[in-house]
Amino acid sequence: MNAVWHPVRPSGLAVLQAAREGGYAVAAFNAVNLETAEAVVQAAEAQRAPVILQFSQNAARHAGLAQLAALGLSLKAGAAVPVILHFDHAESAGVALQAMRLGFEGVMLEGDDPALLRPLAAMAHAGGGYLEAEYEVVVKGERRGERHDPALLGHFAQESHCDLLAVDLGSAHKQEDKSAQLDFGRLAALAAATSLPLVLHGASSVPEGELARVAREGVAKVNLATDLTLAFTGAVRDSLHQGAKDPRSYLHAGRSAMQARAEEYIKLLGGAGRA
């Protein structure tokens, strides 16, 4: 019997570096369960795009980190496009290490202490993965926005040994309206300070035209959650109002709506056809 051939996939970091060099961004979509994760992967396959499937520590509190890792790895293995499995907003070094051991290719730790980041980076690199460091905090609940001198970005990258840099351009987490005004002058200064891929958190708050622009100007990873959650929930609500009783029915509606929205973002960020 002939062996099944599986194409060799580039590493997650290589995918993100190619995006930074190519002037586009890889969409990083947060998922919380089977249907939302399937929506992410199916959107990427439909658009022939690499994608980042993210689970956050908040999602892990709900569904279990090991269970989400197993789900993500299963979808990644069967995908027709590169799927990068990423653990988003780890709240401690211990949880970040656990995520790596479970098979997450990329990890983002909250906090900017190089002494904490360096050993995480070493472990990520030993396993062929990458570390996303939070150079600056983007507004998230009780965490207030925090900005540093763009000129120090390169030094921070060297001290932390990180591979991706999350920066604050004016977006906000969990914001439903697209009223954020990004600071493109600041983005230019940050992009000039390092060749590493930059990361935009809270992208659901950003007008779509501005998202397309950041993807051309140094941001290689764009995190999206709230807008896709609203699409999923709205479709489920409509299905229930129409009398759906079988979870397979209304969850299918939610998955389809989230996939459609994810495809729009993939095209907007320039990722379509890159896989």
TACORVEN-V576156 format. One record per residue. N is the residue number from 1. RES is the residue in three letters. OMEGA is omega as a letter, one per 40 degrees, with the letter a starting at -180 (NA if undefined). D_FIRST is the distance of its C-alpha to the first C-alpha in Angstrom with 2 decimals. Layout:
N&RES&OMEGA&D_FIRST ; N&RES&OMEGA&D_FIRST
This chain:
1&MET&a&0.00 ; 2&ASN&i&3.78 ; 3&ALA&i&6.44 ; 4&VAL&a&9.15 ; 5&TRP&i&12.18 ; 6&HIS&i&15.50 ; 7&PRO&i&18.73 ; 8&VAL&a&21.17 ; 9&ARG&i&24.15 ; 10&PRO&i&27.69 ; 11&SER&i&29.63 ; 12&GLY&a&32.03 ; 13&LEU&i&34.97 ; 14&ALA&i&33.69 ; 15&VAL&a&33.38 ; 16&LEU&i&36.94 ; 17&GLN&i&38.33 ; 18&ALA&i&37.02 ; 19&ALA&i&38.76 ; 20&ARG&a&42.00 ; 21&GLU&a&41.94 ; 22&GLY&i&41.00 ; 23&GLY&i&43.68 ; 24&TYR&a&41.66 ; 25&ALA&i&40.71 ; 26&VAL&i&37.64 ; 27&ALA&i&38.40 ; 28&ALA&a&38.24 ; 29&PHE&i&38.28 ; 30&ASN&i&39.20 ; 31&ALA&a&37.44 ; 32&VAL&a&38.46 ; 33&ASN&a&35.92 ; 34&LEU&a&32.68 ; 35&GLU&i&34.18 ; 36&THR&i&35.94 ; 37&ALA&i&32.92 ; 38&GLU&i&30.78 ; 39&ALA&i&33.61 ; 40&VAL&a&33.43 ; 41&VAL&a&29.73 ; 42&GLN&i&29.83 ; 43&ALA&i&32.91 ; 44&ALA&i&31.27 ; 45&GLU&i&28.25 ; 46&ALA&a&30.74 ; 47&GLN&a&32.73 ; 48&ARG&a&29.90 ; 49&ALA&i&31.72 ; 50&PRO&a&31.14 ; 51&VAL&i&32.76 ; 52&ILE&i&34.08 ; 53&LEU&a&33.56 ; 54&GLN&i&36.53 ; 55&PHE&a&37.63 ; 56&SER&i&41.17 ; 57&GLN&i&42.89 ; 58&ASN&i&44.71 ; 59&ALA&a&41.44 ; 60&ALA&i&40.35 ; 61&ARG&a&43.65 ; 62&HIS&a&42.81 ; 63&ALA&a&39.13 ; 64&GLY&a&38.41 ; 65&LEU&a&37.03 ; 66&ALA&a&34.03 ; 67&GLN&i&33.13 ; 68&LEU&i&33.47 ; 69&ALA&i&31.43 ; 70&ALA&i&28.52 ; 71&LEU&a&28.90 ; 72&GLY&a&29.09 ; 73&LEU&i&26.10 ; 74&SER&i&23.96 ; 75&LEU&i&25.23 ; 76&LYS&a&24.92 ; 77&ALA&a&21.21 ; 78&GLY&a&20.48 ; 79&ALA&i&23.03 ; 80&ALA&i&22.61 ; 81&VAL&i&25.60 ; 82&PRO&i&26.91 ; 83&VAL&i&28.41 ; 84&ILE&a&30.77 ; 85&LEU&a&31.54 ; 86&HIS&i&35.27 ; 87&PHE&a&37.80 ; 88&ASP&i&41.07 ; 89&HIS&i&44.61 ; 90&ALA&a&44.04 ; 91&GLU&i&47.49 ; 92&SER&i&47.27 ; 93&ALA&a&45.57 ; 94&GLY&i&44.26 ; 95&VAL&i&42.40 ; 96&ALA&i&41.06 ; 97&LEU&i&39.69 ; 98&GLN&i&38.13 ; 99&ALA&i&36.38 ; 100&MET&a&34.93 ; 101&ARG&i&33.71 ; 102&LEU&i&31.97 ; 103&GLY&i&30.02 ; 104&PHE&a&32.40 ; 105&GLU&i&32.09 ; 106&GLY&i&35.68 ; 107&VAL&i&38.81 ; 108&MET&i&42.34 ; 109&LEU&i&45.24 ; 110&GLU&a&48.60 ; 111&GLY&a&51.35 ; 112&ASP&i&52.22 ; 113&ASP&a&52.95 ; 114&PRO&a&51.33 ; 115&ALA&i&51.65 ; 116&LEU&a&49.31 ; 117&LEU&a&46.96 ; 118&ARG&i&46.41 ; 119&PRO&i&44.55 ; 120&LEU&i&42.36 ; 121&ALA&a&41.58 ; 122&ALA&i&40.75 ; 123&MET&i&38.25 ; 124&ALA&a&36.69 ; 125&HIS&i&36.38 ; 126&ALA&i&34.92 ; 127&GLY&i&32.04 ; 128&GLY&a&31.57 ; 129&GLY&a&33.56 ; 130&TYR&i&37.01 ; 131&LEU&i&40.35 ; 132&GLU&a&42.45 ; 133&ALA&a&46.13 ; 134&GLU&i&48.93 ; 135&TYR&i&51.56 ; 136&GLU&i&53.49 ; 137&VAL&i&53.56 ; 138&VAL&a&53.15 ; 139&VAL&a&55.27 ; 140&LYS&i&53.47 ; 141&GLY&i&55.59 ; 142&GLU&i&57.90 ; 143&ARG&a&56.40 ; 144&ARG&i&58.68 ; 145&GLY&a&57.82 ; 146&GLU&a&58.21 ; 147&ARG&i&58.52 ; 148&HIS&i&58.85 ; 149&ASP&i&60.03 ; 150&PRO&a&57.35 ; 151&ALA&a&58.51 ; 152&LEU&a&57.28 ; 153&LEU&i&53.71 ; 154&GLY&i&52.49 ; 155&HIS&i&54.21 ; 156&PHE&i&52.63 ; 157&ALA&i&49.15 ; 158&GLN&a&49.86 ; 159&GLU&a&51.34 ; 160&SER&a&48.59 ; 161&HIS&a&45.62 ; 162&CYS&a&44.14 ; 163&ASP&i&41.80 ; 164&LEU&a&42.94 ; 165&LEU&i&46.51 ; 166&ALA&a&47.62 ; 167&VAL&a&51.03 ; 168&ASP&i&53.72 ; 169&LEU&i&54.60 ; 170&GLY&i&56.29 ; 171&SER&i&53.56 ; 172&ALA&i&53.53 ; 173&HIS&i&51.06 ; 174&LYS&i&51.07 ; 175&GLN&a&53.37 ; 176&GLU&i&52.97 ; 177&ASP&a&55.12 ; 178&LYS&a&54.34 ; 179&SER&i&57.64 ; 180&ALA&i&56.63 ; 181&GLN&a&58.17 ; 182&LEU&i&56.19 ; 183&ASP&a&57.98 ; 184&PHE&i&56.50 ; 185&GLY&i&59.02 ; 186&ARG&i&57.73 ; 187&LEU&i&54.12 ; 188&ALA&i&55.11 ; 189&ALA&i&56.71 ; 190&LEU&a&53.72 ; 191&ALA&i&51.25 ; 192&ALA&a&53.53 ; 193&ALA&a&53.59 ; 194&THR&i&49.87 ; 195&SER&i&46.76 ; 196&LEU&i&44.63 ; 197&PRO&i&43.22 ; 198&LEU&a&45.80 ; 199&VAL&i&45.13 ; 200&LEU&i&47.11 ; 201&HIS&i&47.36 ; 202&GLY&a&48.86 ; 203&ALA&i&47.85 ; 204&SER&a&48.42 ; 205&SER&a&52.13 ; 206&VAL&i&51.97 ; 207&PRO&a&52.81 ; 208&GLU&i&49.83 ; 209&GLY&i&51.54 ; 210&GLU&i&52.10 ; 211&LEU&i&48.48 ; 212&ALA&a&47.42 ; 213&ARG&a&50.00 ; 214&VAL&i&48.99 ; 215&ALA&i&45.44 ; 216&ARG&a&46.94 ; 217&GLU&i&49.25 ; 218&GLY&i&47.26 ; 219&VAL&a&45.74 ; 220&ALA&i&41.95 ; 221&LYS&a&41.16 ; 222&VAL&a&42.92 ; 223&ASN&a&42.90 ; 224&LEU&i&43.20 ; 225&ALA&a&43.57 ; 226&THR&a&46.77 ; 227&ASP&i&46.43 ; 228&LEU&i&42.94 ; 229&THR&i&44.11 ; 230&LEU&i&46.99 ; 231&ALA&i&44.72 ; 232&PHE&a&42.52 ; 233&THR&i&45.56 ; 234&GLY&i&47.46 ; 235&ALA&i&44.74 ; 236&VAL&i&44.41 ; 237&ARG&i&48.20 ; 238&ASP&a&48.37 ; 239&SER&i&45.76 ; 240&LEU&i&47.69 ; 241&HIS&i&50.92 ; 242&GLN&i&49.44 ; 243&GLY&i&48.85 ; 244&ALA&i&45.22 ; 245&LYS&a&44.74 ; 246&ASP&i&41.00 ; 247&PRO&i&39.78 ; 248&ARG&a&36.59 ; 249&SER&a&38.88 ; 250&TYR&i&41.14 ; 251&LEU&i&38.50 ; 252&HIS&i&36.49 ; 253&ALA&i&39.71 ; 254&GLY&i&40.16 ; 255&ARG&a&36.64 ; 256&SER&a&37.05 ; 257&ALA&i&40.46 ; 258&MET&i&39.35 ; 259&GLN&a&36.41 ; 260&ALA&i&38.84 ; 261&ARG&i&41.25 ; 262&ALA&i&38.63 ; 263&GLU&i&37.58 ; 264&GLU&i&41.25 ; 265&TYR&i&41.53 ; 266&ILE&i&38.41 ; 267&LYS&a&39.96 ; 268&LEU&a&43.37 ; 269&LEU&i&42.23 ; 270&GLY&a&40.52 ; 271&GLY&a&36.94 ; 272&ALA&i&35.55 ; 273&GLY&a&33.15 ; 274&ARG&a&32.82 ; 275&ALA&NA&29.13
